[in-house]
Amino acid sequence: MKIQIVCSTIGLMLLCAVASGQNNPSTGTPVDSSQIYLEKGRELFQADKNDEALASFERAIALKPDFEEAWRGKGVVLWRLDRQDEAMAATDKALELKPDDFKAWKNKGRIFMRLGKNEDALKTFQKASELKPDDEEALTGQVYILRDMGKIDDMIKAMDQLIAQKPEDPQRWLFKAMETAEAGRPEVALPAIEKLEVLQPDSAFVWVLKGQCYEMMNRLEDAYKALDKAVTMQPDNVDAWSIRGLVLIKQKRYDEGIASCTRAMTLRPDLYGPVYNRACAFALMGNKSKALTELGKAIALNAECKGMAPKDEDFKSLWNDPDFKMLTE
């Protein structure tokens, strides 16, 4: 028998069958139209067709007003569309229909985050974790909120819970290393990095991160060794060359530091950090002309350098210099 295709996709064929009141041809039973609209809404959401996804979820709800999954889906689409009050109303309806839906609690946490209500967001993510303790997203949400609230010790505890669930997952160790380093806790990041060395022994990025933590702790020789290993493993790693240059300049190994920064600039000409650090090195060496030339290049790449230099001790010898003032005012 020849099958005639009457719609462009299988999903649309099913929707056409629903609209015309057809039965499921394989069983003779009525097609669950609300479920089809739910699935179609999910497909459209994944395809970033948000308005169409919203219409599909709303159609599912119109057909089945107590359809909790459709209410949850509607809330997620409205969240993405930044219609937060409507997203909250839809999500609350989902939770009214199914109070133990941990996914809806997570979604509510995301809405609170978007609204800047961190305390409420934290409580909802914690509720999601109570309902499903091994859910990664609920714990990750808590990590981000605790970080934003400045509760770093609690953030670390949430990260440790994540790691305890999958202790051999390098992504979780990396998450802890990066977030704790960013939060100014390199002494916490280092053990996580050392675990990453075991899990990913061939990763140059791990050594870059280790070098950066050592630099933050002013352990400059350890930082240099880690970054030197990184550039040996991956000679085109711009971050390794850039931070290596910074460390060498701090060690007063100016010529080597300038050369390392130059290598980073060759790899990424639009990166202002190595240019700015070259300017610092020349200023510390007493070479005003080259310092101002490099600082001018850095300012051209990132105007924030104009405000950084008058506060940077590396340029102290030039703070009262008329040419420096003209460049940075």
VENCORVEN-V719709 format. One record per residue. N is the residue number from 1. RES is the residue in one small letter. SS is DSSP state (a for helix, b for strand, c for the rest). OMEGA is omega as a letter, one per 30 degrees, with the letter a starting at -180 (none if undefined). NEAR is the number of other ideal C-beta (glycine too) atoms within 12 Angstrom. Layout:
BEGIN
n: <N,N>
res: <RES,RES>
ss: <SS,SS>
omega: <OMEGA,OMEGA>
near: <NEAR,NEAR>
END
This chain:
BEGIN
n: <1,2,3,4,5,6,7,8,9,10,11,12,13,14,15,16,17,18,19,20,21,22,23,24,25,26,27,28,29,30,31,32,33,34,35,36,37,38,39,40,41,42,43,44,45,46,47,48,49,50,51,52,53,54,55,56,57,58,59,60,61,62,63,64,65,66,67,68,69,70,71,72,73,74,75,76,77,78,79,80,81,82,83,84,85,86,87,88,89,90,91,92,93,94,95,96,97,98,99,100,101,102,103,104,105,106,107,108,109,110,111,112,113,114,115,116,117,118,119,120,121,122,123,124,125,126,127,128,129,130,131,132,133,134,135,136,137,138,139,140,141,142,143,144,145,146,147,148,149,150,151,152,153,154,155,156,157,158,159,160,161,162,163,164,165,166,167,168,169,170,171,172,173,174,175,176,177,178,179,180,181,182,183,184,185,186,187,188,189,190,191,192,193,194,195,196,197,198,199,200,201,202,203,204,205,206,207,208,209,210,211,212,213,214,215,216,217,218,219,220,221,222,223,224,225,226,227,228,229,230,231,232,233,234,235,236,237,238,239,240,241,242,243,244,245,246,247,248,249,250,251,252,253,254,255,256,257,258,259,260,261,262,263,264,265,266,267,268,269,270,271,272,273,274,275,276,277,278,279,280,281,282,283,284,285,286,287,288,289,290,291,292,293,294,295,296,297,298,299,300,301,302,303,304,305,306,307,308,309,310,311,312,313,314,315,316,317,318,319,320,321,322,323,324,325,326,327,328,329>
res: <m,k,i,q,i,v,c,s,t,i,g,l,m,l,l,c,a,v,a,s,g,q,n,n,p,s,t,g,t,p,v,d,s,s,q,i,y,l,e,k,g,r,e,l,f,q,a,d,k,n,d,e,a,l,a,s,f,e,r,a,i,a,l,k,p,d,f,e,e,a,w,r,g,k,g,v,v,l,w,r,l,d,r,q,d,e,a,m,a,a,t,d,k,a,l,e,l,k,p,d,d,f,k,a,w,k,n,k,g,r,i,f,m,r,l,g,k,n,e,d,a,l,k,t,f,q,k,a,s,e,l,k,p,d,d,e,e,a,l,t,g,q,v,y,i,l,r,d,m,g,k,i,d,d,m,i,k,a,m,d,q,l,i,a,q,k,p,e,d,p,q,r,w,l,f,k,a,m,e,t,a,e,a,g,r,p,e,v,a,l,p,a,i,e,k,l,e,v,l,q,p,d,s,a,f,v,w,v,l,k,g,q,c,y,e,m,m,n,r,l,e,d,a,y,k,a,l,d,k,a,v,t,m,q,p,d,n,v,d,a,w,s,i,r,g,l,v,l,i,k,q,k,r,y,d,e,g,i,a,s,c,t,r,a,m,t,l,r,p,d,l,y,g,p,v,y,n,r,a,c,a,f,a,l,m,g,n,k,s,k,a,l,t,e,l,g,k,a,i,a,l,n,a,e,c,k,g,m,a,p,k,d,e,d,f,k,s,l,w,n,d,p,d,f,k,m,l,t,e>
ss: <c,c,c,c,c,c,c,c,c,a,a,a,a,a,a,a,a,a,a,c,c,c,b,c,c,c,c,c,c,b,c,c,a,a,a,a,a,a,a,a,a,a,a,a,a,a,c,c,c,a,a,a,a,a,a,a,a,a,a,a,a,a,a,c,c,c,c,a,a,a,a,a,a,a,a,a,a,a,a,a,c,c,c,a,a,a,a,a,a,a,a,a,a,a,a,a,a,c,c,c,c,a,a,a,a,a,a,a,a,a,a,a,a,a,c,c,c,a,a,a,a,a,a,a,a,a,a,a,a,a,a,c,c,c,c,a,a,a,a,a,a,a,a,a,a,a,a,a,c,c,c,a,a,a,a,a,a,a,a,a,a,a,a,a,a,c,c,c,c,a,a,a,a,a,a,a,a,a,a,a,a,a,c,c,c,a,a,a,a,a,a,a,a,a,a,a,a,a,a,c,c,c,c,a,a,a,a,a,a,a,a,a,a,a,a,a,c,c,c,a,a,a,a,a,a,a,a,a,a,a,a,a,a,c,c,c,c,a,a,a,a,a,a,a,a,a,a,a,a,a,c,c,c,a,a,a,a,a,a,a,a,a,a,a,a,a,a,c,c,c,c,a,a,a,a,a,a,a,a,a,a,a,a,a,c,c,c,a,a,a,a,a,a,a,a,a,a,a,a,a,a,c,c,c,a,a,a,a,a,c,c,c,a,a,a,a,a,a,c,c,c,a,a,a,a,a,a,a,c>
omega: <l,l,l,l,a,l,a,a,l,l,a,l,a,l,l,l,l,a,a,l,l,l,l,a,a,a,a,l,a,l,l,a,a,l,l,l,l,a,l,l,l,l,a,l,l,l,a,l,a,a,l,l,l,l,a,l,l,l,l,a,l,a,a,a,l,a,a,a,l,l,l,l,l,l,a,l,l,l,a,l,a,l,a,l,l,l,l,a,l,a,l,l,l,a,l,a,a,a,a,l,a,l,l,l,l,a,l,l,l,l,l,l,a,l,a,a,a,a,l,l,a,a,a,l,l,l,l,l,l,a,l,a,a,a,a,a,a,l,l,l,l,l,a,a,l,l,a,l,a,l,a,l,l,l,a,l,l,l,l,l,l,a,a,l,l,a,l,l,a,a,a,l,l,l,l,a,a,a,l,l,l,a,l,l,a,l,l,a,a,l,l,l,l,l,l,l,l,a,a,a,a,a,l,a,l,a,l,a,l,l,l,l,l,l,l,a,a,l,a,a,l,l,l,a,l,a,l,l,a,a,l,l,a,a,l,l,a,l,l,l,a,a,l,l,l,a,l,l,l,l,a,l,a,a,l,l,l,l,l,l,l,l,l,l,l,a,a,a,a,a,a,a,a,l,l,a,l,l,l,a,a,l,l,l,a,a,a,a,a,l,a,l,a,l,l,l,l,l,l,l,a,a,l,l,l,l,a,a,a,l,a,a,l,a,a,a,a,a,a,a,a,a,l,l,l,a,a,l,none>
near: <4,4,8,7,11,16,17,10,15,17,23,21,22,27,33,21,23,29,18,14,11,21,15,17,14,9,10,9,10,17,26,21,30,30,26,33,37,34,28,36,38,27,24,31,30,17,17,13,19,25,19,25,33,32,23,38,44,30,30,36,30,18,24,22,16,17,31,30,30,43,40,39,44,42,46,37,36,34,34,26,25,15,23,26,17,24,36,32,20,36,40,28,31,36,30,20,23,22,17,17,29,31,30,39,38,37,41,43,42,35,38,33,33,28,21,14,21,24,19,23,34,32,22,36,39,31,30,35,29,20,22,22,17,17,26,28,22,37,38,31,37,39,40,29,32,31,31,24,23,14,20,25,17,22,33,29,20,35,37,24,28,34,31,19,21,17,17,15,20,25,21,29,35,29,33,41,40,29,30,36,32,23,29,17,26,29,22,29,36,31,24,38,37,24,26,34,27,17,23,25,15,16,26,30,29,37,37,38,42,41,44,35,37,35,35,28,23,15,23,25,19,25,35,32,22,35,46,30,29,37,32,18,23,22,18,17,30,31,31,41,39,37,41,46,45,37,40,39,36,30,26,16,23,29,20,24,36,33,23,40,41,27,30,37,29,20,23,22,16,17,27,30,32,40,36,39,43,43,46,39,37,33,34,30,24,17,22,24,18,23,38,29,21,36,41,28,28,37,27,20,24,21,16,17,29,26,16,23,37,23,14,26,15,31,35,18,21,32,22,13,23,13,19,28,17,15,29,29,14>
END
